[in-house]
Amino acid sequence: MAPPIIELREISKSFPGVQALDRVSFEVREGEVHALLGENGAGKSTLIKILTGAHQPDSGTILLRGQPITIPDTRHGLKLGIAAIYQELSLYPDLSVAENIFMGHQPSNRFGVVSWRQMQQRARAILHELDADDLDVSRPVRGLSVGNQQRVEIAKALSHDARILIMDEPTAALTQHDVDRLFEIVRRLRARGVAIIYITHRLEEVFLLADRVTVLRDGRVVGETMHVSQTNQAELVRMMVGRTLDTFFPKDAAEPGEVVLEARNLSYGRTTRNVSFVLRRGEIVGLAGLVGAGRSELAQVLFGITPAESGEIRVEGKPVRIRNPREAMALGIAYVPEDRKLQGLLLRMNVRENTTLAVLRQLLRYGFVDDAAEMRLTQEYVDRLQIRTPSQMQQVANLSGGNQQKVVLAKWLAAKPKVLILDEPTRGIDVGAKAEIHRLMNTLAQQGMAILMISSELPEVLGMSDRVLVMRQGTIVAEFDRAHATQEAVIAAAMGADALHTTPAASTTLT
Amino acid sequence: MATSTTRWATPARRSGVTLQQEGVIAAAILGLTVVVSLANPDFFNTTNLLDIVVNTAYIAVAAAGMTMVIVSGNIDISVGSMLGVCATIAGELARNGAPVPLAFAVAVLAGSVMGAVNGILVAYARIPAIVVTLGMLSILRGGLILVTQGRWIESLPEAFFFSQRSTLGIPNPVWVMLIVVGLVWLFMKYHRWGRAIYAVGGNAEAARLAGINPQHVQFFVFVVNGVLVGLAAVLYASRFTAIQSNAGQGFELAVISGTVVGGVSILGGTGSVIGALLGSLLISQIGTAAIFLKVSPFWLQAVQGGLILLTVLIDVLRRRRFA
């Protein structure tokens, strides 16, 4: 048997604080669709980036048709016939289909003059192979359907003569009709001997399309690569989870109080659809789901960043309207966003100025900020959150990630919210700071705050939450109380693996 | 105080970068004074040094407004044309018999109106500030020449020459400069809206999530800038016996140079009005020093340009460390 077209042997890669890949071995053969599965953060993206040349492995070898190679950058990867299509398409909206397909390697003569005629002809030929003759190669990409844009991306990969095609969740944003067409294209490419690495969160696709499947978890291959005929959905889910829950999550059982926040049939665009849930005083509710399930989008609806288009929000029983963050704040809602650098911090301002930003109004004397009061307030939160900073005057850019996150938290806690929405509160911070933030959440809940926590780390969700809501495709698909929230049940609900739904008794009904 | 064992442990600094920058500029001003005085002792003379400050006053007043604009993440290159329009309005009114205080007040009002137009176009129509104010620069300059037909405004009443007088032994322009800079400094540091300017320029998204409306802040900043340009125009117009129709040409360069050299980050989010004052002083001083040292004025422009590039380069390098 010929050697696999590409093979990874014992590849390891680490980033500061994370072992992204740990001695991963993986191979793909010509004319094969190889599915790659794993939870958020299992190492799939790193693996792709190593294959395309975007990242370099720390150790291990890559073999192309049995020959060891290095892939110094993505340009080199393309030359070797390795192309990737990402979930977020990377097209130039104002350039034509043909220009997009040949971006960076336009057919040109030796003076570098581009031959438009040739470019369009070749673009048409490639699209013909994809059975996409209906696409006009001279029209701009802007305005094409997502499915058509994706075909342009695939044509782009083929224009490089890709022999290895990596598809990262290609069906995430497609309609059923486009999904069918995509499958047809994938099968065609397979028949032509292209090796396809297919990443998906939809388990049923694995069985419809793939020949073999490999599961990653915490940067390692789980078990070994299997033929799809040898496995089933339940087994794949078990392989993806099965992480041990460590004990440092300090959540104490709390006696939840009265309802503080209630959402009824909230909708916004296609990302938040008919969401209903309640949040009670003193409870931590975990919001689980895969990347793109609409969790952050829901938080943004609740905080008025993208106000709900329909549905109702009630705060302490009273129906309210939340049209912008200011109104949300006035109602006692605080939102600690996912990306602290982009959405949370003024990096070049100091700890004090960041801490008091949302509450300056309360620190005014004769219309001006009272220096002493501002200092006292800041010190209170520096002490309470144990923010490690040489002084209140330190620019937050100079603090560590964990302490930056505490400054963002301080800013919102200073507003004394009734409802605290935390979006990935411990992402990218060290273990010590993480435990401190968990302890703090616990204390806040015991003092009566209602906390809605979005997290992509399943152990964190299960360890910290009194209840777990699971979102999928913009809506809440399941709810578990603490006792019934298991990794398998949550993952199965998040992936929509119907066969695995827990017994109805385990999931309490929504109000 | 919590344990101060962070990796980055550095001495406490008030607003970090800017204080440093202000110190450097102040040292440069003192150093330059010493060096030039040694080369030409006539330079070190109270009248001369005070002249430098008086001549800087109207630039520094506008630089205070420019500081707010640049900190908010914008720019205003129409201030030269605005100064010309405001100065002409004040002069024309006074020449035609309007009470001088009224003439001055109308000039300031005109500044605020022009600032408001800039502000509406930038904040609410969301046109980039550089484009809005470039357009405004041309429109106002062209309009001014059409209206005045290039004539100078002369035979102004004696009461008009506010800038030529002194109060308690200190020239009026210096008083105005100190008061404006002081107020703007207090405002930006201790007023909620002042803080909002830094927040919007530093991270508009974070500001929005903290309940600040970035559009209102930007509009406000342009209006205040207009008011201060109007005030600068009063100081400018009342210095000499005539107001030329090309008044304020190139003024925007002086103002932006002073502000940027004073450490106000062209990328928004940091800087102080004290820095802008010192930057403006330094640039004026370099100009005067060049005369005393008999250096060609063309060298002067090159030095000014070099200074701007150097400050911005330092700023960009500092930022890269945080990226």
Interface residues (C-beta under 8 A of the other chain):
Chain A: F303 I305 N324 P325 R326 M329 Y335 P337 L342 Q343 G344 L345 L346 L347 R348 M349 N350 E353 L357 A358 L360 R361 L364 G367 F368 V369 D371 V382 D383 Q386 I387 R388 T389 P390 S391 M393 Q394 Q395 A397 N398 L399 S400 N403 K411
Chain B: M1 A2 T3 S4 T5 T6 R7 W8 A9 T10 P11 A12 R13 R14 S15 G16 V17 L186 K189 Y190 H191 R192 R195 Y198 A199 G202 N203 E205 A206 A207 R208 L209 A210 G211 I212 N213 S265 G269 T270 R319 R321 F322
